[in-house]
Amino acid sequence: MNENFDLNTETFGEQQNSRIKSFVYRVPYGFNEKSYNESREIKKISRLSGASFLCLLIFSSILKYILPLLFAVAGFSLEKTREILSDAYVLQFIQILASVSMFIIPFALFFKIGGYKISKIIDFNLPKTKNWFAFILMGISFCAFTNIAVSIAGSIFESFGINYDVDFGEDPTGILGVTLTVLSTAVIPPLVEEFACRGVLLGALRKFGDGFAIMVSAIMFGLIHGNFQQAPFAFLVGLVLGFITVKCGSIWPAILIHAYNNLSSVVFQYAFADVSVNLQSIIYTFYLTICLLLGVVGLIFLKNDKYAFKLSPSDTESGEEQKYKWFFLTEITLFVIFICIYDALKFFKF
């Protein structure tokens, strides 16, 4: 009886030691099981989003080489190909198709491969808060005044003799041209960019803290614009759109704000292009006044909601600094950041 007991005790002890060794092997020194799992998943999301953004950048870069080749195969001369691809209408049409291909396909594909269900990480339902319209009003107001901040930054560059000029191409004219511009600026980008940044990326990271998810998605949103003229505005707007997405529990308010902001730029671009500079200033000042009033109305609606501007505390084991390191220091994300900054630097003209 005692011998059997000793044998069982020894076997039980060996099993326990085996489990302990397995735990030590799986979890490196300085981690516990929860923090180690957090590091692994944050790095995984970083690599998935990095691969998605890298595909976006590669597709954008090689498009200018692939299209002439396709036209050549179709029998067009080099001169005719250049003429077609420099046409403003064709460029807008290409941008529409490219935006859908660059944002939707990579993010949906890579995160699907990574085991994420898009319908689970993106909330396509209607807003869950009754104050959703107030958040939209505030978002519209913020975007309008952020444009001013970016313009001031550009003026500062010029004061130091630095010319930062990004050529966005000519605008097509006529009803067809305006329609294509609205689609390529105010319809498709809000849908696909919000899907990628405030949808997939932010949604996948929210389990590690809303503030962390909002900041990371805003930084990447700013970087992928590839120039310092748009990047600061995109980052600031990304913070607000991320916050509103979290507070409303839906991606649709961010899409609406993004669409409104882009549409307003199209309206100014076409409707007031031929008026004098002084009249443009008066009209723009009037527009800003309206946006300011919309923001005030939004604040009034939210004044009794003591949680309106608070985020839920993070329930992670890991510190904030460590989470940012895990995300931004993966090889592929570092490479994407390098490419974005390199592309942005090319626009400087001293």
DOMIZA-601627 format. One record per residue: x, y, z of N, C-alpha, C in turn; residue in three letters. Coordinates in pm, whole numbers, padded with zeros to 5 digits, always signed. Example, Ala and Ser with C-alpha at 12.3 -4.5 7.8 and 13.67 -1.06 7.14 Angstrom:
2
+01319-00569+00780+01230-00450+00780+01320-00330+00780ALA +01285-00225+00708+01367-00106+00714+01290+00003+00787SER 
//
This chain:
350
+00084-00121+00000+00000+00000+00000+00087+00124+00000MET +00189+00127+00083+00277+00243+00091+00360+00258-00036ASN +00399+00142-00096+00478+00149-00219+00397+00209-00332GLU +00270+00166-00341+00183+00222-00445+00164+00372-00425ASN +00147+00409-00300+00128+00551-00270+00251+00631-00310PHE +00368+00579-00279+00492+00649-00316+00505+00660-00467ASP +00466+00550-00539+00476+00552-00684+00383+00656-00743LEU +00259+00663-00693+00161+00761-00743+00206+00902-00713ASN +00263+00921-00593+00311+01053-00554+00423+01098-00646THR +00513+01004-00680+00625+01038-00768+00574+01073-00908GLU +00475+00993-00957+00418+01021-01090+00350+01155-01093THR +00274+01185-00986+00206+01314-00978+00306+01429-00976PHE +00416+01409-00903+00520+01512-00897+00585+01535-01031GLY +00609+01427-01106+00667+01441-01239+00574+01518-01333GLU +00443+01491-01322+00345+01562-01406+00345+01711-01374GLN +00350+01744-01246+00351+01883-01206+00476+01955-01255GLN +00592+01887-01242+00717+01947-01290+00713+01969-01440ASN +00651+01871-01511+00639+01884-01657+00556+02005-01693SER +00445+02027-01619+00358+02143-01645+00431+02274-01617ARG +00505+02276-01509+00580+02397-01472+00683+02428-01578ILE +00756+02324-01624+00857+02344-01728+00793+02395-01856LYS +00674+02338-01888+00602+02382-02009+00563+02527-01999SER +00516+02569-01880+00476+02708-01859+00596+02801-01871PHE +00709+02761-01812+00830+02842-01818+00878+02853-01962VAL +00864+02744-02039+00909+02746-02178+00822+02839-02261TYR +00691+02837-02237+00599+02917-02318+00605+03065-02282ARG +00626+03098-02158+00622+03236-02113+00763+03282-02076VAL +00821+03374-02154+00958+03421-02127+00967+03494-01994PRO +01091+03509-01951+01117+03579-01825+01067+03724-01834TYR +01005+03771-01727+00954+03908-01724+00808+03920-01763GLY +00749+03810-01808+00607+03807-01846+00531+03716-01750PHE +00401+03740-01741+00314+03636-01691+00230+03589-01809ASN +00146+03494-01789+00074+03435-01902-00013+03538-01975GLU -00078+03627-01901-00166+03726-01964-00087+03828-02044LYS +00020+03883-01985+00098+03984-02056+00168+03925-02177SER +00210+03798-02169+00274+03734-02283+00175+03716-02398TYR +00054+03675-02365-00050+03661-02467-00084+03796-02529ASN -00083+03902-02448-00108+04036-02501+00001+04078-02600GLU +00125+04049-02565+00235+04086-02654+00226+04010-02786SER +00191+03884-02779+00182+03803-02900+00070+03854-02991ARG -00044+03886-02934-00157+03928-03019-00136+04068-03075GLU -00080+04159-02995-00053+04294-03045+00047+04287-03161ILE +00151+04206-03145+00249+04189-03254+00184+04125-03376LYS +00094+04032-03352+00023+03967-03463-00061+04068-03540LYS -00135+04151-03467-00217+04255-03532-00127+04354-03606ILE -00013+04387-03545+00081+04477-03610+00130+04420-03743SER +00162+04292-03744+00211+04229-03867+00101+04217-03972ARG -00020+04187-03928-00132+04177-04023-00163+04313-04085LEU -00170+04417-04001-00197+04551-04054-00078+04601-04135SER +00045+04569-04089+00164+04609-04163+00166+04547-04302GLY +00130+04420-04311+00123+04352-04441+00017+04417-04529ALA -00096+04456-04468-00204+04520-04543-00160+04656-04596SER -00098+04736-04509-00050+04868-04552+00061+04855-04656PHE +00147+04754-04640+00255+04734-04736+00199+04700-04874LEU +00097+04617-04878+00031+04586-05006-00027+04712-05067CYS -00086+04795-04983-00142+04922-05028-00034+05008-05093LEU +00080+05020-05027+00190+05104-05078+00251+05045-05205LEU +00267+04914-05207+00325+04849-05325+00232+04865-05445ILE +00104+04842-05422+00007+04855-05531+00005+04997-05585PHE +00011+05093-05494+00011+05233-05535+00134+05267-05617SER +00249+05208-05580+00375+05239-05648+00385+05175-05785SER +00342+05049-05795+00359+04978-05922+00246+05004-06021ILE +00138+05068-05973+00026+05096-06062+00070+05178-06183LEU +00160+05273-06158+00206+05359-06267+00291+05283-06368LYS +00345+05166-06328+00422+05085-06422+00334+04979-06490TYR +00236+04927-06417+00151+04821-06471+00056+04875-06578ILE -00003+04991-06552-00101+05045-06647-00042+05071-06785LEU +00076+05137-06795+00134+05155-06929+00161+05021-06998PRO +00201+04920-06920+00228+04788-06977+00100+04726-07032LEU -00009+04741-06958-00138+04687-07003-00184+04756-07131LEU -00164+04888-07138-00201+04961-07259-00114+04918-07377PHE +00014+04892-07351+00105+04848-07456+00062+04711-07511ALA +00024+04621-07419-00024+04490-07460-00151+04502-07543VAL -00234+04602-07508-00359+04624-07582-00336+04690-07718ALA -00212+04729-07747-00181+04783-07878-00171+04934-07886GLY -00177+05003-07772-00167+05149-07773-00020+05191-07784PHE +00003+05300-07854+00138+05355-07863+00176+05420-07731SER +00306+05445-07711+00355+05507-07588+00297+05647-07573LEU +00291+05720-07685+00238+05857-07680+00090+05858-07644GLU +00015+05765-07703-00129+05758-07674-00152+05714-07529LYS -00070+05623-07481-00083+05576-07342-00061+05690-07244THR +00042+05770-07267+00069+05885-07180-00046+05984-07183ARG -00102+06004-07302-00215+06097-07317-00336+06049-07236GLU -00364+05920-07244-00479+05864-07172-00458+05872-07021ILE -00338+05832-06976-00312+05825-06833-00290+05962-06768LEU -00276+06066-06849-00265+06201-06794-00399+06274-06795SER -00501+06207-06850-00634+06267-06855-00695+06270-06715ASP -00750+06384-06676-00804+06401-06540-00920+06306-06512ALA -01003+06280-06613-01117+06190-06595-01069+06046-06571TYR -00972+06004-06649-00918+05869-06634-00851+05852-06498VAL -00777+05953-06455-00708+05946-06326-00807+05933-06210LEU -00918+06005-06216-01019+05996-06110-01081+05857-06109GLN -01107+05802-06227-01166+05668-06236-01069+05564-06181PHE -00942+05577-06216-00840+05485-06164-00831+05494-06013ILE -00840+05617-05961-00831+05636-05816-00946+05566-05743GLN -01064+05569-05803-01180+05502-05742-01155+05352-05732ILE -01113+05292-05843-01086+05148-05844-00970+05112-05752LEU -00866+05195-05753-00748+05167-05672-00779+05175-05523ALA -00861+05273-05483-00894+05289-05341-00962+05164-05286SER -01057+05112-05361-01127+04991-05317-01030+04874-05309VAL -00947+04858-05412-00853+04746-05415-00748+04756-05306SER -00698+04878-05279-00587+04894-05186-00628+04883-05040MET -00750+04925-05007-00789+04925-04866-00875+04803-04827PHE -00971+04769-04908-01064+04662-04871-00998+04524-04880ILE -00941+04493-04995-00893+04357-05020-00780+04315-04924ILE -00671+04395-04908-00564+04350-04818-00609+04332-04674PRO -00684+04428-04621-00724+04419-04480-00821+04303-04458PHE -00917+04288-04547-01011+04177-04533-00940+04043-04545ALA -00847+04034-04639-00777+03907-04665-00681+03869-04552LEU -00592+03962-04514-00490+03929-04414-00551+03902-04277PHE -00649+03981-04238-00709+03958-04106-00795+03831-04106PHE -00852+03798-04221-00923+03670-04233-00826+03554-04216LYS -00711+03564-04283-00607+03461-04270-00558+03453-04125ILE -00552+03569-04059-00505+03574-03920-00606+03523-03819GLY -00725+03483-03865-00824+03425-03775-00925+03524-03720GLY -00928+03645-03775-01023+03746-03728-01145+03749-03818TYR -01261+03759-03758-01386+03771-03833-01421+03918-03842LYS -01424+03972-03964-01445+04115-03985-01573+04164-03919ILE -01679+04087-03928-01808+04128-03870-01803+04136-03718SER -01702+04071-03658-01688+04074-03512-01606+04194-03464LYS -01510+04239-03545-01425+04349-03500-01472+04485-03551ILE -01559+04486-03653-01617+04612-03700-01765+04613-03668ILE -01810+04720-03603-01952+04732-03569-02022+04809-03680ASP -02091+04735-03766-02165+04796-03877-02308+04834-03838PHE -02345+04811-03713-02480+04844-03668-02496+04995-03653ASN -02619+05038-03633-02645+05179-03607-02585+05218-03472LEU -02554+05348-03451-02493+05391-03325-02573+05347-03203PRO -02500+05312-03098-02564+05262-02977-02598+05372-02876LYS -02542+05491-02895-02570+05600-02802-02672+05696-02861THR -02756+05752-02777-02857+05846-02824-02795+05980-02864LYS -02670+06003-02823-02602+06130-02853-02516+06123-02978ASN -02541+06025-03063-02456+06005-03181-02453+06129-03270TRP -02566+06198-03285-02571+06314-03373-02487+06429-03316PHE -02485+06441-03183-02403+06544-03119-02255+06519-03146ALA -02213+06393-03144-02074+06359-03174-02041+06391-03320PHE -02136+06368-03409-02114+06400-03550-02095+06550-03569ILE -02178+06631-03503-02166+06776-03511-02028+06822-03462LEU -01984+06765-03351-01853+06802-03298-01740+06756-03390MET -01757+06640-03452-01657+06591-03544-01643+06680-03666GLY -01755+06725-03720-01754+06817-03834-01684+06947-03798ILE -01714+06999-03681-01653+07124-03635-01501+07107-03619SER -01460+06997-03559-01317+06974-03537-01242+06964-03669PHE -01297+06890-03764-01230+06873-03893-01210+07006-03963CYS -01312+07093-03958-01303+07224-04024-01189+07306-03967ALA -01175+07308-03836-01072+07391-03774-00934+07325-03778PHE -00929+07194-03792-00800+07127-03808-00736+07165-03940THR -00818+07189-04043-00766+07235-04172-00687+07365-04157ASN -00735+07453-04068-00666+07580-04044-00529+07553-03982ILE -00524+07462-03885-00398+07430-03818-00295+07378-03917ALA -00339+07296-04012-00248+07242-04111-00199+07353-04204VAL -00286+07445-04240-00247+07559-04325-00142+07644-04255SER -00160+07664-04125-00062+07741-04048+00073+07671-04048ILE +00070+07537-04035+00195+07460-04037+00266+07477-04170ALA +00188+07479-04280+00247+07501-04412+00309+07638-04424GLY +00245+07739-04364+00299+07875-04366+00431+07883-04290SER +00440+07807-04182+00563+07805-04103+00678+07749-04187ILE +00651+07641-04261+00753+07586-04351+00802+07692-04448PHE +00708+07763-04510+00742+07864-04610+00823+07978-04550GLU +00794+08012-04423+00867+08120-04358+01016+08086-04340SER +01048+07957-04339+01188+07913-04330+01246+07884-04468PHE +01174+07925-04572+01223+07903-04707+01207+07762-04757GLY +01118+07686-04694+01096+07546-04733+00965+07537-04810ILE +00975+07490-04932+00856+07472-05015+00817+07325-05015ASN +00698+07299-04963+00650+07160-04959+00528+07152-05050TYR +00550+07107-05173+00446+07111-05274+00409+06971-05318ASP +00282+06934-05294+00230+06805-05337+00135+06829-05453VAL +00166+06770-05568+00082+06787-05686-00025+06678-05688ASP -00150+06719-05668-00261+06624-05666-00327+06610-05803PHE -00269+06674-05905-00323+06662-06040-00434+06761-06067GLY -00475+06766-06193-00582+06857-06233-00718+06798-06199GLU -00814+06888-06182-00951+06846-06152-01031+06838-06281ASP -01101+06727-06305-01184+06717-06425-01302+06813-06415PRO -01351+06861-06527-01460+06958-06529-01587+06895-06585THR -01694+06973-06581-01821+06925-06632-01892+06835-06532GLY -02014+06793-06568-02094+06710-06479-02025+06577-06450ILE -01969+06515-06554-01899+06389-06535-01776+06407-06445LEU -01703+06515-06467-01585+06541-06387-01617+06562-06240GLY -01721+06642-06214-01762+06667-06075-01808+06537-06010VAL -01885+06458-06085-01935+06330-06031-01820+06237-05994THR -01722+06227-06083-01606+06141-06056-01527+06191-05936LEU -01512+06324-05926-01438+06382-05813-01510+06356-05681THR -01642+06371-05682-01720+06343-05560-01704+06197-05520VAL -01711+06108-05617-01696+05965-05588-01556+05933-05536LEU -01454+05989-05603-01315+05956-05568-01266+06028-05443SER -01341+06129-05398-01297+06208-05282-01390+06195-05163THR -01521+06206-05187-01617+06216-05077-01701+06092-05054ALA -01690+05993-05140-01771+05871-05122-01682+05749-05095VAL -01595+05717-05190-01514+05595-05177-01411+05603-05064ILE -01327+05711-05056-01227+05715-04947-01287+05705-04806PRO -01396+05779-04775-01452+05762-04640-01493+05618-04610PRO -01547+05550-04708-01591+05412-04686-01473+05318-04666LEU -01377+05323-04759-01267+05224-04755-01163+05257-04648VAL -01133+05385-04629-01033+05423-04529-01085+05399-04387GLU -01214+05428-04366-01271+05400-04234-01281+05250-04209GLU -01311+05175-04314-01314+05029-04301-01179+04977-04249PHE -01070+05028-04309-00937+04979-04272-00891+05030-04137ALA -00903+05163-04115-00841+05224-03997-00931+05227-03874CYS -01052+05279-03887-01143+05282-03772-01223+05153-03760ARG -01216+05069-03864-01287+04943-03860-01197+04830-03818GLY -01116+04780-03911-01036+04660-03886-00928+04686-03780VAL -00844+04787-03802-00730+04809-03712-00775+04849-03573LEU -00858+04951-03563-00905+04995-03432-00985+04885-03363LEU -01072+04818-03440-01155+04714-03381-01074+04598-03326GLY -00967+04560-03396-00884+04449-03349-00805+04485-03224ALA -00772+04614-03208-00688+04657-03096-00767+04700-02973LEU -00896+04715-02983-00975+04771-02872-00967+04688-02744ARG -00946+04559-02756-00938+04475-02636-00817+04511-02550LYS -00721+04586-02608-00602+04626-02534-00611+04771-02486PHE -00730+04827-02492-00753+04963-02444-00800+05054-02556GLY -00908+05128-02531-00963+05217-02633-00865+05328-02671ASP -00800+05386-02571-00705+05494-02599-00589+05446-02685GLY -00538+05330-02655-00429+05270-02733-00474+05244-02876PHE -00592+05187-02893-00643+05155-03027-00666+05282-03109ALA -00720+05385-03046-00746+05511-03116-00615+05574-03162ILE -00516+05578-03073-00388+05642-03105-00314+05568-03217MET -00307+05437-03208-00237+05359-03310-00303+05375-03446VAL -00435+05365-03451-00506+05377-03579-00489+05517-03637SER -00484+05620-03552-00466+05757-03600-00325+05779-03655ALA -00224+05723-03588-00086+05736-03636-00069+05669-03772ILE -00122+05549-03785-00110+05479-03913-00190+05549-04022MET -00305+05603-03987-00387+05677-04083-00313+05800-04134PHE -00242+05867-04045-00164+05983-04087-00047+05943-04175GLY +00023+05838-04137+00143+05796-04211+00112+05753-04354LEU +00004+05679-04373-00022+05623-04506-00061+05728-04609ILE -00085+05851-04566-00112+05956-04663+00015+05994-04739HIS +00131+05960-04683+00256+05970-04757+00307+06109-04786GLY +00255+06210-04719+00310+06345-04734+00277+06425-04609ASN +00366+06521-04578+00350+06600-04456+00245+06709-04470PHE +00189+06724-04589+00083+06821-04608-00050+06765-04557GLN -00073+06637-04577-00198+06573-04534-00183+06496-04402GLN -00063+06446-04375-00044+06357-04259-00084+06419-04125ALA -00045+06546-04094-00085+06602-03964-00237+06612-03950PRO -00302+06657-04057-00449+06667-04055-00511+06529-04039PHE -00460+06429-04115-00514+06294-04108-00497+06235-03968ALA -00382+06261-03905-00360+06210-03769-00459+06270-03670PHE -00475+06403-03673-00566+06469-03579-00711+06426-03602LEU -00749+06420-03729-00885+06375-03761-00902+06228-03722VAL -00795+06150-03741-00801+06010-03702-00828+05991-03554GLY -00769+06078-03472-00795+06072-03327-00942+06096-03297LEU -00999+06197-03360-01139+06232-03335-01233+06125-03389VAL -01207+06079-03510-01293+05976-03569-01285+05845-03490LEU -01165+05813-03441-01152+05693-03358-01229+05706-03228GLY -01218+05823-03165-01291+05848-03039-01441+05838-03062PHE -01489+05899-03170-01633+05898-03199-01680+05756-03232ILE -01598+05680-03301-01633+05541-03331-01650+05460-03202THR -01559+05480-03109-01565+05408-02982-01688+05452-02901VAL -01711+05583-02893-01822+05634-02811-01959+05598-02871LYS -01967+05595-03003-02096+05565-03067-02117+05415-03086CYS -02010+05336-03074-02024+05193-03093-02063+05156-03235GLY -02019+05238-03330-02053+05215-03470-01952+05288-03559SER -01927+05233-03677-01833+05295-03770-01899+05404-03854ILE -02033+05406-03859-02104+05496-03950-02087+05644-03919TRP -02088+05689-03793-02063+05832-03769-01929+05880-03824PRO -01823+05799-03809-01692+05836-03863-01696+05847-04015ALA -01767+05754-04079-01781+05758-04225-01853+05885-04268ILE -01959+05922-04197-02038+06042-04232-01954+06169-04215LEU -01880+06178-04105-01795+06296-04081-01686+06306-04188ILE -01622+06195-04215-01517+06189-04317-01574+06232-04453HIS -01692+06182-04487-01754+06215-04615-01789+06363-04622ALA -01845+06416-04513-01881+06557-04511-01758+06646-04528TYR -01653+06614-04457-01531+06695-04465-01474+06695-04607ASN -01467+06578-04668-01415+06569-04804-01507+06636-04906ASN -01637+06622-04884-01733+06685-04975-01724+06836-04969LEU -01703+06890-04850-01691+07036-04836-01571+07088-04914SER -01462+07010-04916-01344+07053-04992-01373+07050-05142SER -01453+06952-05188-01490+06945-05329-01578+07064-05367VAL -01669+07101-05279-01758+07215-05306-01676+07343-05320VAL -01583+07367-05228-01499+07486-05237-01411+07480-05362PHE -01366+07361-05395-01279+07341-05510-01346+07380-05642GLN -01475+07348-05654-01546+07373-05780-01631+07501-05777TYR -01704+07520-05668-01802+07630-05665-01738+07766-05654ALA -01622+07774-05587-01563+07906-05560-01425+07923-05621PHE -01393+07839-05720-01259+07846-05780-01236+07975-05858ALA -01342+08031-05915-01327+08148-06003-01356+08281-05935ASP -01390+08279-05806-01419+08405-05737-01289+08464-05683VAL -01293+08588-05646-01172+08656-05598-01125+08599-05465SER -01000+08622-05435-00942+08572-05310-01014+08629-05189VAL -01047+08758-05196-01118+08822-05084-01254+08759-05061ASN -01326+08732-05169-01458+08669-05155-01444+08526-05103LEU -01341+08456-05149-01315+08321-05097-01293+08324-04946GLN -01219+08424-04898-01191+08437-04755-01320+08463-04677SER -01406+08548-04732-01533+08579-04665-01621+08454-04658ILE -01629+08382-04770-01712+08260-04773-01658+08155-04677ILE -01525+08141-04675-01464+08040-04587-01483+08077-04440TYR -01475+08205-04411-01498+08250-04272-01642+08221-04230THR -01735+08243-04321-01876+08213-04293-01893+08063-04269PHE -01826+07983-04351-01833+07838-04335-01778+07794-04199TYR -01665+07851-04159-01606+07817-04029-01697+07858-03914LEU -01765+07969-03930-01858+08015-03826-01971+07915-03809THR -02024+07866-03920-02129+07765-03914-02078+07638-03845ILE -01957+07596-03882-01899+07476-03821-01877+07494-03671CYS -01835+07615-03632-01817+07644-03490-01950+07633-03415LEU -02055+07686-03474-02188+07679-03413-02234+07534-03401LEU -02204+07453-03503-02241+07312-03497-02170+07242-03382LEU -02042+07276-03363-01968+07219-03252-02024+07260-03117GLY -02066+07385-03106-02126+07435-02980-02257+07362-02952VAL -02338+07344-03057-02465+07271-03041-02437+07128-02993VAL -02334+07065-03051-02298+06931-03008-02258+06926-02862GLY -02181+07025-02818-02141+07033-02677-02261+07051-02584LEU -02356+07131-02628-02476+07155-02547-02553+07024-02526ILE -02564+06946-02632-02636+06818-02622-02563+06721-02529PHE -02431+06734-02519-02352+06640-02441-02322+06688-02299LEU -02366+06808-02265-02326+06867-02137-02373+06787-02015LYS -02483+06714-02028-02535+06638-01914-02485+06494-01911ASN -02403+06458-02008-02348+06323-02013-02206+06326-01955ASP -02193+06286-01832-02063+06296-01764-01960+06196-01818LYS -02006+06098-01896-01913+06000-01954-01885+06027-02101TYR -01934+06141-02153-01924+06168-02297-01780+06172-02346ALA -01689+06224-02265-01550+06240-02309-01454+06151-02231PHE -01509+06044-02173-01426+05949-02100-01422+05816-02173LYS -01304+05755-02172-01289+05623-02230-01283+05519-02120LEU -01325+05400-02152-01319+05291-02053-01173+05262-02021SER -01142+05238-01894-01002+05209-01857-00955+05079-01919PRO -00825+05074-01946-00767+04954-02005-00763+04841-01904SER -00794+04721-01951-00794+04604-01864-00675+04513-01895ASP -00568+04574-01947-00452+04494-01985-00353+04481-01869THR -00277+04375-01875-00172+04352-01777-00050+04438-01808GLU -00030+04466-01937+00089+04537-01983+00072+04688-01976SER +00184+04760-01963+00182+04905-01960+00163+04964-02099GLY +00122+05090-02105+00095+05155-02232+00220+05165-02319GLU +00332+05203-02260+00456+05217-02336+00495+05085-02401GLU +00479+04977-02327+00516+04846-02379+00427+04806-02495GLN +00299+04839-02488+00206+04804-02596+00241+04876-02725LYS +00280+05004-02712+00320+05080-02831+00447+05021-02893TYR +00540+04979-02809+00664+04918-02859+00633+04789-02934LYS +00546+04706-02878+00512+04581-02943+00450+04605-03080TRP +00367+04707-03090+00300+04731-03219+00395+04793-03321PHE +00463+04900-03283+00539+04977-03382+00678+04922-03412PHE +00726+04826-03333+00861+04775-03355+00865+04638-03421LEU +00753+04591-03475+00760+04470-03556+00827+04506-03689THR +00892+04409-03749+00972+04436-03868+00892+04499-03981GLU +00775+04444-04010+00699+04490-04126+00638+04628-04102ILE +00596+04656-03978+00540+04789-03948+00650+04894-03953THR +00769+04862-03903+00882+04955-03913+00915+04985-04060LEU +00908+04883-04143+00935+04901-04286+00832+04992-04351PHE +00705+04972-04316+00597+05057-04369+00617+05202-04325VAL +00652+05223-04199+00676+05358-04148+00792+05423-04222ILE +00900+05348-04244+01015+05400-04318+00976+05444-04458PHE +00899+05361-04529+00856+05395-04665+00770+05520-04666ILE +00677+05530-04572+00587+05646-04566+00665+05775-04541CYS +00760+05771-04448+00839+05890-04418+00930+05925-04536ILE +00990+05824-04598+01075+05846-04715+00996+05912-04828TYR +00876+05862-04854+00791+05921-04958+00754+06065-04925ASP +00727+06091-04797+00689+06226-04755+00803+06325-04770ALA +00925+06280-04744+01041+06368-04751+01071+06411-04895LEU +01030+06332-04993+01059+06361-05132+00989+06488-05182LYS +00886+06533-05110+00811+06651-05154+00876+06783-05109PHE +00978+06773-05023+01045+06895-04978+01127+06955-05091PHE +01115+07087-05108+01194+07160-05207+01255+07281-05138LYS +01387+07281-05122+01453+07388-05050+01503+07497-05147PHE 
//
